Amino acid sequence: MIINSDMNEQAILNELSARFKQNRIDSSITREELADRAMVSVSTVARFESGNDISLKNIIKLMLALNMVSGLNELIPDVFDRPSYHVENVVVRKRAGRNRKKSDWIWGDEQ
């Protein structure tokens, strides 16, 4: 199944969990072995593979243990790797802000 914006959070979590579990099984690693490699509890592995929420830090540990960490580059792409950031005179934004339009309104005491 392809993850898309029409899915709710739980459906996405279920899909990611199922994919992770299948990768673990394909690697011929038991939950216990994975837990030892990742230094998490077996119940953490079981919770994640069942579609329950675990911490992001534990997900990273599990992905490292299964040599899946390269997939994180697709999860949150590096904005500095875009072609537009290699062009000269491009302003690198430091924070997001809303666009404020200039108002013609004045207090009334200016003349």
C-alpha positions in Angstrom: 0.0 0.0 0.0 1.3 3.5 -0.8 1.1 6.0 2.0 -0.7 9.2 1.0 -2.3 12.2 2.5 -5.8 10.7 2.4 -4.7 8.3 5.2 -5.1 9.1 8.9 -2.3 8.9 11.4 -3.2 5.4 12.6 -3.4 4.0 9.1 0.0 5.4 8.3 1.4 4.0 11.5 -0.1 0.6 10.8 1.4 0.6 7.3 4.9 1.6 8.6 4.7 -1.0 11.3 3.7 -3.8 8.9 6.6 -2.8 6.5 9.1 -2.8 9.4 7.9 -6.2 10.6 8.2 -7.7 7.2 11.8 -6.2 6.8 12.7 -7.8 10.2 11.3 -11.2 9.2 13.0 -11.0 5.8 16.3 -10.4 7.6 15.7 -13.6 9.6 15.9 -11.7 12.9 13.7 -12.5 15.9 12.1 -9.8 18.0 14.5 -10.8 20.8 17.5 -10.4 18.6 16.4 -7.1 17.3 15.7 -5.8 20.8 19.2 -6.8 21.9 20.8 -5.1 18.8 18.7 -1.9 19.3 19.0 -1.9 23.1 15.2 -1.7 23.6 12.8 -4.0 25.2 11.1 -6.9 23.3 7.8 -5.3 24.2 8.9 -2.1 22.4 9.5 -4.1 19.3 6.2 -5.9 19.7 4.3 -2.6 20.3 5.7 -1.0 17.2 5.1 -4.0 15.0 1.5 -4.1 16.3 0.9 -0.6 15.1 1.2 1.1 18.5 3.0 4.3 19.1 6.6 4.3 20.4 9.1 7.1 20.7 10.9 8.4 17.7 14.2 7.7 19.4 13.2 4.0 19.7 12.2 3.9 16.0 15.6 5.3 15.1 17.3 2.6 17.2 15.3 -0.1 15.5 16.0 1.2 12.1 19.7 1.4 12.9 19.6 -2.2 14.1 18.1 -3.3 10.8 20.4 -1.2 8.7 17.4 0.8 7.5 18.6 4.3 8.5 19.1 5.4 4.9 15.3 5.5 4.6 15.3 8.5 7.0 16.6 10.6 4.2 13.4 10.2 2.4 11.3 10.7 5.5 12.6 14.3 6.0 14.6 15.4 2.9 17.6 17.7 3.3 16.5 21.1 2.1 20.1 22.1 1.4 20.4 19.3 -1.1 17.9 21.0 -3.5 19.3 22.4 -6.7 18.0 25.9 -5.8 20.3 26.0 -2.8 23.4 25.6 -5.1 22.6 28.8 -7.0 24.5 31.9 -6.0 22.7 34.8 -4.2 19.9 32.6 -2.7 18.8 33.7 0.7 18.7 30.8 3.2 15.7 31.3 5.5 16.3 31.0 9.2 12.6 30.8 10.3 9.1 30.8 8.9 6.8 33.7 9.3 3.5 34.8 8.0 3.3 37.4 5.3 2.3 40.7 6.7 0.7 43.1 4.4 1.2 46.8 4.9 -1.8 48.6 6.3 -2.9 52.1 5.4 -4.4 52.4 8.9 -2.9 55.2 11.1 -3.5 56.1 14.7 -5.0 59.4 13.8 -2.5 61.6 15.7 0.0 61.6 12.9 -0.1 64.5 10.5 
